Amino acid sequence: MDRQSTLRTIAVVGLGTMGTGIAEVLARAGREVIGIDISEAAAHRARAALGAATARSVARERLTEQERADVLARFRTFTDLGAAAEADLVIEVVPESYEIKQQVFRELDAIVRPDTILATGTNALSVTRMAAESQRPERVLGLHFFNPVPAMKLVEIVSCVLTAPPAVEAVTELARELGKEPVPVGDRPGFVADGLLFGYLNQAAAMFEARYASREDIDAAMRLGCGLPMGPLALLDLIGVDTARTVLEAMYASSGDRLHAPAPILGQLAEAGLTGQKSGRGFYTYEAPGSSVIVRDLQTPLDGSLVGGGRPVDSVGVAGSGTMASGIAQVFAQAGYRVVLAARSQEKAEAAKAAIGKSLGRAVSKGRLTEEGAAQTLERITAAGSLDAFAEVDLAVEAVAEDLAVKQELFAALDKVCKPGAVLATTTSSLPVIAVARVTSRPQDVIGMHFFNPAPAMKLVEVVRTVLTADDVHATVREICLKVRKHPVDCGDRAGFIVNALLFPYLNNAIKMVEQHYADIDQIDAAMKLGGGYPMGPFELLDVVGLDVSLAIEKVLHKEFRDPGLAPSPLLEHLVAAGCLGRKTGRGFREYAARR
């Protein structure tokens, strides 16, 4: 298998979006590319796409006209598989069907040289099964690129028990020469990136189907709360609802995990032909088939329909002295509200106000705020050592420890201190809002306002109304969110709300991959950052959030939804028991240098 180290001529079978992207990357990297598709129209579109992409590169002075001509000359298209006879490597990216892919592999067996590597671009089907039916199973592997191929850095290289190591080495070297980051993975549905991504997408679809939150709020919550490039429902439309359903069916057949059982709405949309952007309609409605431009439909919320009818708010009380409390106080003060920041002692309250002063100072040094603006913001904040200072506030927001008994005690005190008509809000991220509302004599005035850390920077607020929350209280909080330049999303009073209910099962599944020795933490983090567009890998994020905090949230989710798939990973429980809580203790999934 000497030729494997120099894969110069490469055939790409299937010239849809993925195949065309792979062909472009290969041709730009100096490879001779044989594009094969049974449709001459598809071959023509692929040539036109490469022509347009290289023309843009010339216009941006990234290619010369001669280099562009050379790239185009290296890409030849055919409608017959026989053209693959001279290839050193064949990459198939035909539709996700065993029958279609196995037919392609059977025909290639009779066409290519004995040393030619055969790669499948599947993201859901068994590479082992395809290899087992090949005449030379040792040369079959998976080469999973991500869309759009020219932009996405990740390539998952999938080997099975039958794959010869030299074949893996050859395609790994090729991936690096293409400027990609190769991640070696074993053969199981979804591999690493899609294995974690599609479970999350499936839960988002189920959340929407249950009418827990609107599609716009689910997508906004995950973009603004987690820094993701797209919301899950918009991403399902981009991937293709039918494709997602196929991937999930394969994952569920392998894992038996209910989290992978496709949400019924995916089947309903797929059967109706509402497969997403490619059909012009999926979870959203698009300008035309193939367009990414979303247009209004019957489910689009009316502009401003939830604004108005709220109670007047001029002053805000914030209870707590930690990072979240001081951040929320800063947000309200910067927006012009008079703020009372109350802690368990005057000293703690003054320290929290001093922390706000430092935060404002950093904003001034970065040019985000004038010195005068910072001084005025700080002047609006009054530090108090007792909740008695909340007697005249219009809105009281608690940001104390995430402990139900502590919050209930605080709300019982707020009920006695705050004037009639004051809105009482909790920033809980996982506890039932109704449980704190019921300790007051006015549960209709209680609502959840879940800010995200750091509050001055993060744009999202989850607005959590209980079955008893008054309409004007809900309207008040939405109006205030807009005034303090935050994006409110509505959700019901159940564990995890939107963000944590979708985020933490994904993090838990990542830990399970490590427990099962399927991939290591570096491979998984790289796969999700490069293949999923996540700002942080799951293990980076777990160590930042804190493993104890993560475990507590996972326990709450498991207790509420009773789904075995949500049971916290034993590895996470062991690390917490050992005191390895992440960055704050210097060790979690990784070790960190001690802070000076």
C-alpha positions as CSV (number, residue, x, y, z in Angstrom):
1,M,0.0,0.0,0.0
2,D,2.9,2.4,-0.9
3,R,0.7,4.8,-2.8
4,Q,-1.3,5.7,0.3
5,S,1.3,8.2,1.5
6,T,0.8,10.3,-1.7
7,L,-2.8,10.6,-2.4
8,R,-2.6,12.8,-5.5
9,T,-5.6,11.8,-7.6
10,I,-8.8,11.7,-5.7
11,A,-12.3,10.8,-6.9
12,V,-15.4,12.4,-5.2
13,V,-18.6,10.4,-5.8
14,G,-21.7,12.5,-5.3
15,L,-21.6,16.2,-6.2
16,G,-24.2,17.7,-3.9
17,T,-23.3,20.5,-1.5
18,M,-20.9,18.3,0.5
19,G,-19.2,16.6,-2.5
20,T,-18.8,20.0,-4.2
21,G,-17.2,21.5,-1.1
22,I,-14.8,18.5,-0.7
23,A,-13.8,18.8,-4.4
24,E,-13.1,22.5,-4.1
25,V,-10.8,22.0,-1.0
26,L,-8.9,19.2,-2.8
27,A,-8.5,21.1,-6.1
28,R,-7.3,24.2,-4.2
29,A,-4.7,22.0,-2.4
30,G,-3.2,20.9,-5.7
31,R,-4.9,17.5,-6.0
32,E,-6.3,16.1,-9.3
33,V,-10.0,15.8,-8.6
34,I,-12.4,13.4,-10.4
35,G,-15.9,14.5,-9.7
36,I,-18.5,11.8,-10.4
37,D,-22.3,12.1,-10.3
38,I,-25.0,10.3,-12.2
39,S,-26.6,13.7,-12.9
40,E,-24.9,15.8,-15.5
41,A,-26.9,18.8,-14.0
42,A,-25.2,18.2,-10.6
43,A,-21.8,18.0,-12.2
44,H,-22.5,21.3,-14.0
45,R,-23.6,22.9,-10.8
46,A,-20.4,21.7,-9.1
47,R,-18.2,23.2,-11.9
48,A,-20.2,26.4,-11.7
49,A,-19.8,26.6,-7.9
50,L,-16.1,26.1,-8.1
51,G,-15.9,28.7,-10.8
52,A,-17.8,31.2,-8.7
53,A,-15.8,30.4,-5.5
54,T,-12.5,30.8,-7.2
55,A,-13.6,34.1,-8.9
56,R,-14.4,35.5,-5.5
57,S,-10.9,34.5,-4.3
58,V,-9.4,36.4,-7.3
59,A,-11.5,39.4,-6.5
60,R,-10.3,39.3,-2.9
61,E,-6.7,38.9,-4.2
62,R,-6.3,35.5,-2.5
63,L,-5.7,33.8,-5.9
64,T,-4.2,35.0,-9.2
65,E,-6.0,34.4,-12.5
66,Q,-3.4,31.8,-13.4
67,E,-3.8,30.0,-10.0
68,R,-7.6,30.0,-10.5
69,A,-7.2,28.5,-14.0
70,D,-5.0,25.8,-12.5
71,V,-7.5,25.0,-9.8
72,L,-10.4,24.7,-12.4
73,A,-8.2,22.5,-14.7
74,R,-7.6,20.1,-11.8
75,F,-11.4,19.4,-11.5
76,R,-12.9,17.1,-14.1
77,T,-16.4,15.8,-13.9
78,F,-18.0,12.5,-15.1
79,T,-21.3,10.6,-14.9
80,D,-19.7,7.1,-14.9
81,L,-18.0,5.5,-11.9
82,G,-15.4,4.0,-14.3
83,A,-13.7,7.4,-14.1
84,A,-12.5,6.5,-10.6
85,A,-10.1,3.8,-12.0
86,E,-7.0,6.1,-11.8
87,A,-7.8,7.4,-8.2
88,D,-5.5,6.9,-5.2
89,L,-8.5,7.7,-2.9
90,V,-12.3,7.6,-3.5
91,I,-14.6,9.6,-1.2
92,E,-18.3,8.8,-1.6
93,V,-20.8,11.4,-0.4
94,V,-24.0,9.9,-1.9
95,P,-27.3,10.0,0.0
96,E,-27.4,8.5,3.5
97,S,-28.7,5.0,2.6
98,Y,-26.9,1.7,3.0
99,E,-28.4,0.4,-0.2
100,I,-27.0,3.3,-2.3
101,K,-23.7,3.4,-0.6
102,Q,-23.1,-0.4,-0.7
103,Q,-24.0,-0.3,-4.4
104,V,-21.3,2.3,-5.0
105,F,-18.8,0.3,-3.0
106,R,-19.6,-2.9,-4.9
107,E,-19.0,-1.2,-8.2
108,L,-15.9,0.6,-7.0
109,D,-14.4,-2.8,-5.9
110,A,-14.4,-3.9,-9.6
111,I,-13.0,-0.6,-10.9
112,V,-10.2,0.7,-8.6
113,R,-6.7,-0.6,-8.0
114,P,-6.2,-3.0,-5.1
115,D,-4.3,-0.3,-3.2
116,T,-6.9,2.5,-3.6
117,I,-8.4,3.7,-0.4
118,L,-12.2,3.8,-0.2
119,A,-13.7,6.4,2.1
120,T,-17.3,6.9,3.1
121,G,-18.6,10.4,4.0
122,T,-21.4,9.0,6.2
123,N,-22.2,10.7,9.5
124,A,-24.6,8.0,10.7
125,L,-24.2,4.7,9.0
126,S,-21.8,1.9,10.1
127,V,-18.4,2.0,8.4
128,T,-17.8,-1.6,9.6
129,R,-20.9,-2.8,7.8
130,M,-19.7,-1.1,4.6
131,A,-16.2,-2.4,5.0
132,A,-17.3,-6.0,5.7
133,E,-19.1,-6.2,2.3
134,S,-16.0,-4.9,0.4
135,Q,-13.6,-7.2,-1.3
136,R,-10.8,-5.4,0.5
137,P,-12.2,-4.3,3.9
138,E,-8.8,-3.1,5.2
139,R,-8.8,-0.2,2.8
140,V,-12.3,1.1,3.8
141,L,-12.7,3.9,6.3
142,G,-14.8,7.0,7.1
143,L,-13.8,10.5,6.2
144,H,-16.4,12.8,7.7
145,F,-16.1,16.5,6.6
146,F,-18.4,19.2,7.9
147,N,-20.5,21.8,6.0
148,P,-19.5,24.2,4.6
149,V,-16.3,22.2,3.8
150,P,-14.0,25.1,2.8
151,A,-14.7,26.9,6.1
152,M,-15.0,24.0,8.6
153,K,-11.7,22.8,10.0
154,L,-12.8,19.4,11.4
155,V,-12.4,16.1,9.7
156,E,-13.4,13.0,11.6
157,I,-11.3,10.0,10.5
158,V,-13.3,6.8,11.2
159,S,-11.6,3.5,11.4
160,C,-13.2,0.2,12.3
161,V,-11.7,-3.2,13.4
162,L,-11.0,-4.1,9.8
163,T,-9.2,-0.9,8.8
164,A,-5.5,-1.1,8.0
165,P,-3.4,1.5,10.0
166,P,-1.5,2.7,6.8
167,A,-4.8,3.8,5.2
168,V,-5.7,5.8,8.3
169,E,-2.2,7.4,8.3
170,A,-2.5,8.4,4.6
171,V,-5.9,10.1,5.0
172,T,-4.8,11.8,8.2
173,E,-1.8,13.2,6.4
174,L,-4.0,14.4,3.6
175,A,-6.4,16.1,6.0
176,R,-3.5,18.1,7.5
177,E,-2.3,19.0,4.1
178,L,-5.8,20.4,3.3
179,G,-5.4,22.6,6.4
180,K,-7.9,20.6,8.4
181,E,-7.8,19.2,11.9
182,P,-8.1,15.4,11.8
183,V,-9.7,13.7,14.8
184,P,-9.5,9.9,14.9
185,V,-12.7,8.2,16.1
186,G,-14.1,4.8,16.3
187,D,-17.1,3.5,14.3
188,R,-20.4,4.4,16.0
189,P,-23.4,6.4,14.8
190,G,-22.8,10.1,14.8
191,F,-19.1,9.7,15.7
192,V,-18.1,12.5,18.1
193,A,-19.4,15.8,16.8
194,D,-22.8,14.6,15.4
195,G,-23.1,12.1,18.2
196,L,-23.3,15.0,20.7
197,L,-24.9,17.5,18.4
198,F,-27.8,15.5,17.2
199,G,-29.0,14.5,20.7
200,Y,-29.1,18.3,21.5
201,L,-30.9,19.1,18.3
202,N,-33.5,16.3,19.0
203,Q,-34.2,17.7,22.5
204,A,-34.7,21.2,21.1
205,A,-37.2,19.8,18.5
206,A,-39.0,18.0,21.4
207,M,-39.0,21.1,23.5
208,F,-40.6,23.1,20.6
209,E,-43.1,20.2,19.9
210,A,-44.2,20.3,23.6
211,R,-45.0,24.1,23.1
212,Y,-42.7,24.8,26.0
213,A,-41.2,27.8,24.2
214,S,-41.4,29.3,20.7
215,R,-38.9,28.4,18.0
216,E,-37.6,32.0,18.0
217,D,-37.0,31.9,21.8
218,I,-35.4,28.5,21.8
219,D,-33.0,29.6,19.0
220,A,-32.2,33.0,20.6
221,A,-31.6,31.3,24.0
222,M,-29.0,29.0,22.7
223,R,-27.3,31.7,20.5
224,L,-27.2,34.3,23.3
225,G,-26.9,32.0,26.3
226,C,-24.2,29.7,24.9
227,G,-22.6,31.7,22.1
228,L,-23.6,29.3,19.4
229,P,-23.5,30.5,15.8
230,M,-27.0,29.2,15.1
231,G,-30.0,28.1,17.2
232,P,-30.9,24.4,17.1
233,L,-34.1,24.7,15.1
234,A,-32.5,26.9,12.4
235,L,-29.6,24.4,12.3
236,L,-32.0,21.5,11.8
237,D,-33.5,23.3,8.8
238,L,-30.0,23.9,7.4
239,I,-28.9,20.3,7.9
240,G,-32.2,18.9,6.6
241,V,-35.0,17.6,8.9
242,D,-35.0,14.3,7.0
243,T,-31.2,13.9,7.3
244,A,-31.4,14.6,11.1
245,R,-34.1,12.0,11.5
246,T,-32.0,9.4,9.6
247,V,-29.0,10.2,11.9
248,L,-31.0,10.0,15.0
249,E,-32.7,6.7,13.9
250,A,-29.2,5.2,13.5
251,M,-28.0,6.6,16.9
252,Y,-31.1,5.3,18.7
253,A,-30.7,1.8,17.1
254,S,-27.2,1.7,18.5
255,S,-27.6,3.3,21.9
256,G,-31.3,2.6,22.9
257,D,-31.1,6.0,24.7
258,R,-34.5,7.8,24.6
259,L,-32.6,11.1,24.1
260,H,-31.8,9.8,20.6
261,A,-35.3,8.6,19.7
262,P,-36.3,11.1,17.0
263,A,-38.9,13.6,18.2
264,P,-42.2,12.8,16.4
265,I,-42.2,16.3,14.9
266,L,-39.1,15.4,12.8
267,G,-40.9,12.5,11.3
268,Q,-44.1,14.6,10.7
269,L,-42.1,17.4,8.9
270,A,-40.1,14.9,6.9
271,E,-43.1,13.0,5.7
272,A,-44.8,16.2,4.7
273,G,-41.7,17.2,2.6
274,L,-41.0,20.1,5.0
275,T,-37.3,19.3,5.2
276,G,-35.9,22.7,5.9
277,Q,-34.1,25.2,3.8
278,K,-33.7,22.9,0.8
279,S,-37.6,22.6,0.5
280,G,-38.3,26.2,1.5
281,R,-40.0,25.2,4.7
282,G,-39.2,23.3,7.9
283,F,-39.3,24.7,11.4
284,Y,-39.2,28.1,9.7
285,T,-40.5,29.3,6.3
286,Y,-37.9,30.5,3.7
287,E,-38.0,32.9,0.8
288,A,-37.6,30.0,-1.7
289,P,-36.3,26.4,-1.7
290,G,-32.6,26.6,-1.1
291,S,-32.8,30.0,0.4
292,S,-31.5,30.8,3.9
293,V,-33.7,33.9,4.2
294,I,-36.5,33.4,6.8
295,V,-39.8,35.0,6.0
296,R,-42.9,35.6,8.3
297,D,-45.4,32.8,8.6
298,L,-48.4,32.1,10.9
299,Q,-46.1,31.2,13.8
300,T,-44.1,34.4,13.7
301,P,-44.8,36.5,16.8
302,L,-46.2,39.9,16.3
303,D,-43.7,42.7,16.8
304,G,-44.2,44.2,20.2
305,S,-47.1,41.9,21.1
306,L,-45.7,41.2,24.5
307,V,-44.6,44.7,25.4
308,G,-46.9,47.2,27.2
309,G,-49.3,46.9,30.1
310,G,-46.6,46.5,32.7
311,R,-46.1,48.2,36.1
312,P,-44.0,51.3,36.4
313,V,-40.5,50.6,37.7
314,D,-38.1,53.4,38.8
315,S,-36.0,51.7,41.5
316,V,-34.6,48.2,41.7
317,G,-33.4,46.2,44.7
318,V,-30.8,43.5,44.2
319,A,-30.2,41.0,47.0
320,G,-26.8,39.2,47.2
321,S,-23.1,40.1,47.2
322,G,-21.6,37.6,44.7
323,T,-20.6,38.1,41.1
324,M,-24.1,37.6,39.7
325,A,-25.7,40.1,42.2
326,S,-23.1,42.8,41.5
327,G,-23.3,42.2,37.7
328,I,-27.1,42.5,37.8
329,A,-26.9,45.7,39.9
330,Q,-24.4,47.1,37.4
331,V,-26.8,46.3,34.5
332,F,-29.7,48.2,36.1
333,A,-27.6,51.1,37.2
334,Q,-26.1,51.6,33.7
335,A,-29.6,51.6,32.3
336,G,-30.5,54.6,34.5
337,Y,-32.3,52.8,37.4
338,R,-31.8,53.7,41.0
339,V,-30.4,50.5,42.6
340,V,-30.3,49.3,46.2
341,L,-27.7,46.5,46.6
342,A,-28.4,44.6,49.8
343,A,-26.2,41.9,51.4
344,R,-26.1,40.2,54.8
345,S,-23.9,43.0,56.2
346,Q,-23.0,46.5,55.3
347,E,-19.4,45.4,54.7
348,K,-20.4,42.8,52.2
349,A,-22.7,45.2,50.4
350,E,-19.9,47.8,50.2
351,A,-17.5,45.1,48.9
352,A,-20.0,44.2,46.2
353,K,-20.3,47.9,45.2
354,A,-16.5,48.2,45.1
355,A,-16.5,45.2,42.7
356,I,-18.9,47.0,40.4
357,G,-16.6,50.0,40.5
358,K,-13.7,47.9,39.3
359,S,-15.9,46.4,36.6
360,L,-16.9,49.9,35.4
361,G,-13.2,50.9,35.5
362,R,-12.4,48.0,33.1
363,A,-15.1,49.2,30.8
364,V,-13.7,52.7,30.8
365,S,-10.1,51.4,30.1
366,K,-11.5,49.5,27.1
367,G,-13.3,52.5,25.7
368,R,-16.8,51.1,26.3
369,L,-17.8,53.7,28.9
370,T,-16.8,57.3,29.7
371,E,-15.4,58.1,33.2
372,E,-18.4,60.3,33.7
373,G,-20.8,57.5,32.8
374,A,-19.0,55.1,35.2
375,A,-19.2,57.7,38.0
376,Q,-22.9,58.3,37.4
377,T,-23.6,54.6,37.3
378,L,-21.9,54.0,40.6
379,E,-23.7,57.0,42.2
380,R,-27.1,55.3,41.4
381,I,-26.1,52.3,43.6
382,T,-26.8,52.4,47.3
383,A,-25.2,49.6,49.4
384,A,-27.3,48.3,52.3
385,G,-26.7,45.7,55.0
386,S,-30.3,44.8,55.3
387,L,-33.4,43.9,53.1
388,D,-35.2,46.7,55.0
389,A,-33.8,49.0,52.4
390,F,-36.1,47.4,49.8
391,A,-39.2,49.0,51.3
392,E,-39.8,51.3,48.4
393,V,-38.3,49.4,45.4
394,D,-40.6,48.6,42.5
395,L,-38.7,45.5,41.5
396,A,-36.7,43.2,43.9
397,V,-34.3,40.7,42.3
398,E,-32.6,38.0,44.4
399,A,-29.2,36.6,43.4
400,V,-28.2,34.5,46.4
401,A,-27.1,30.9,46.7
402,E,-28.8,28.3,44.6
403,D,-30.4,26.6,47.6
404,L,-34.2,26.4,47.8
405,A,-34.3,26.8,51.6
406,V,-32.1,30.0,51.4
407,K,-34.2,31.5,48.6
408,Q,-37.5,30.7,50.4
409,E,-36.3,32.4,53.5
410,L,-35.3,35.4,51.5
411,F,-38.7,35.6,49.7
412,A,-40.5,35.3,53.0
413,A,-38.5,38.4,54.1
414,L,-39.2,40.2,50.8
415,D,-42.9,39.6,51.2
416,K,-42.8,41.5,54.5
417,V,-40.5,44.3,53.5
418,C,-41.5,45.2,49.9
419,K,-44.5,47.5,49.2
420,P,-47.7,46.1,47.6
421,G,-47.4,45.8,43.8
422,A,-43.6,45.4,43.8
423,V,-42.4,42.7,41.4
424,L,-40.4,39.9,43.1
425,A,-37.9,38.1,40.8
426,T,-35.6,35.1,41.4
427,T,-32.5,34.5,39.3
428,T,-32.6,30.7,39.9
429,S,-31.1,28.6,37.1
430,S,-32.6,25.3,38.2
431,L,-35.0,25.5,41.1
432,P,-38.8,25.8,40.7
433,V,-39.9,29.4,40.8
434,I,-43.4,28.4,42.2
435,A,-41.6,26.9,45.3
436,V,-40.3,30.4,46.2
437,A,-43.5,32.1,45.1
438,R,-45.7,30.0,47.5
439,V,-43.9,31.2,50.6
440,T,-45.1,34.7,49.9
441,S,-48.7,36.1,50.3
442,R,-48.5,37.4,46.7
443,P,-47.4,34.6,44.4
444,Q,-48.9,36.5,41.5
445,D,-46.1,39.1,41.8
446,V,-43.3,36.5,41.6
447,I,-41.4,35.6,38.4
448,G,-38.1,34.2,37.3
449,M,-35.5,36.5,35.7
450,H,-32.5,34.2,34.9
451,F,-29.5,36.3,34.0
452,F,-26.4,34.7,32.6
453,N,-22.8,35.2,33.9
454,P,-21.2,37.8,33.4
455,A,-24.5,39.7,33.5
456,P,-23.1,43.0,32.0
457,A,-21.9,41.1,28.9
458,M,-24.4,38.3,28.4
459,K,-27.5,39.5,26.4
460,L,-29.9,36.7,27.4
461,V,-32.6,36.7,30.2
462,E,-34.9,33.7,30.6
463,V,-38.2,35.1,31.8
464,V,-39.9,32.3,33.8
465,R,-43.6,32.7,34.6
466,T,-45.4,30.3,37.0
467,V,-49.0,29.2,36.7
468,L,-49.8,32.0,39.2
469,T,-47.7,34.9,37.7
470,A,-49.9,37.8,36.8
471,D,-49.9,39.0,33.2
472,D,-48.8,42.6,34.1
473,V,-45.8,41.2,36.1
474,H,-44.8,39.2,33.0
475,A,-45.2,42.3,30.8
476,T,-43.2,44.4,33.3
477,V,-40.2,42.1,33.3
478,R,-40.2,41.9,29.5
479,E,-40.3,45.7,29.2
480,I,-37.4,46.0,31.7
481,C,-35.3,43.5,29.9
482,L,-35.5,45.6,26.7
483,K,-34.8,48.8,28.7
484,V,-31.6,47.2,30.1
485,R,-30.7,46.0,26.6
486,K,-31.2,42.3,27.2
487,H,-33.0,39.8,25.0
488,P,-35.9,38.2,27.0
489,V,-37.1,34.7,26.1
490,D,-40.2,33.2,27.6
491,C,-40.3,29.8,29.2
492,G,-42.4,27.8,31.7
493,D,-41.4,26.9,35.2
494,R,-39.7,23.6,34.8
495,A,-36.2,22.4,35.5
496,G,-33.4,23.9,33.4
497,F,-35.7,26.3,31.6
498,I,-34.4,26.5,28.0
499,V,-30.6,26.8,28.1
500,N,-29.7,24.4,30.9
501,A,-32.3,21.8,29.8
502,L,-30.6,21.6,26.4
503,L,-27.0,22.3,27.5
504,F,-26.4,19.9,30.4
505,P,-27.6,16.7,28.7
506,Y,-25.1,17.5,25.9
507,L,-22.3,18.0,28.5
508,N,-23.3,14.7,30.3
509,N,-23.2,12.8,27.0
510,A,-19.7,14.1,26.3
511,I,-18.6,12.8,29.7
512,K,-20.2,9.4,28.9
513,M,-18.1,9.3,25.7
514,V,-14.9,9.6,27.8
515,E,-16.2,6.9,30.3
516,Q,-16.8,4.5,27.4
517,H,-13.2,5.2,26.1
518,Y,-14.7,6.2,22.8
519,A,-12.7,9.5,22.6
520,D,-10.5,11.6,24.9
521,I,-11.4,15.1,26.2
522,D,-9.0,16.9,23.8
523,Q,-10.6,15.1,20.8
524,I,-14.1,15.8,22.0
525,D,-13.3,19.5,22.7
526,A,-11.7,19.9,19.3
527,A,-14.5,18.2,17.5
528,M,-17.2,20.4,19.0
529,K,-15.3,23.7,18.5
530,L,-14.2,22.9,15.0
531,G,-17.2,20.8,13.8
532,G,-20.1,22.4,15.8
533,G,-18.9,26.0,16.0
534,Y,-19.0,26.0,19.8
535,P,-17.0,28.7,21.5
536,M,-15.7,26.2,24.1
537,G,-15.5,22.4,24.1
538,P,-17.7,20.6,26.6
539,F,-14.8,19.8,29.0
540,E,-13.5,23.4,28.9
541,L,-17.0,24.6,29.7
542,L,-17.6,22.1,32.5
543,D,-14.4,23.2,34.2
544,V,-15.4,26.9,33.9
545,V,-18.9,26.3,35.2
546,G,-17.7,24.1,38.0
547,L,-18.2,20.4,38.2
548,D,-20.2,20.7,41.4
549,V,-22.6,23.2,39.8
550,S,-22.9,21.0,36.7
551,L,-23.7,17.9,38.8
552,A,-26.4,19.8,40.8
553,I,-28.1,20.9,37.6
554,E,-27.9,17.4,36.1
555,K,-29.5,15.9,39.3
556,V,-32.3,18.4,39.1
557,L,-33.0,17.6,35.4
558,H,-32.9,13.8,36.1
559,K,-35.2,14.2,39.1
560,E,-37.8,16.3,37.1
561,F,-37.8,14.4,33.8
562,R,-37.1,10.9,35.1
563,D,-35.3,10.0,31.9
564,P,-32.5,7.4,32.5
565,G,-30.5,9.1,29.8
566,L,-30.3,12.2,32.0
567,A,-28.7,10.4,35.0
568,P,-25.5,12.1,35.9
569,S,-22.3,10.4,34.7
570,P,-20.5,8.4,37.4
571,L,-17.3,10.0,36.3
572,L,-18.7,13.5,37.1
573,E,-19.9,12.3,40.5
574,H,-16.4,10.8,41.3
575,L,-14.6,14.0,40.4
576,V,-16.9,16.1,42.5
577,A,-16.5,13.6,45.4
578,A,-12.7,14.0,45.1
579,G,-13.0,17.8,45.3
580,C,-11.9,18.2,41.6
581,L,-14.4,21.0,40.8
582,G,-12.7,22.6,37.8
583,R,-10.8,25.9,37.4
584,K,-11.8,27.1,40.9
585,T,-10.0,24.3,42.6
586,G,-7.1,24.0,40.1
587,R,-8.3,20.6,38.8
588,G,-11.4,19.2,37.1
589,F,-11.2,17.4,33.8
590,R,-7.9,19.1,33.3
591,E,-5.3,20.5,35.7
592,Y,-4.7,24.3,35.9
593,A,-1.8,26.4,37.1
594,A,-2.3,27.9,40.5
595,R,-3.4,31.5,40.4
596,R,-1.0,34.0,41.9
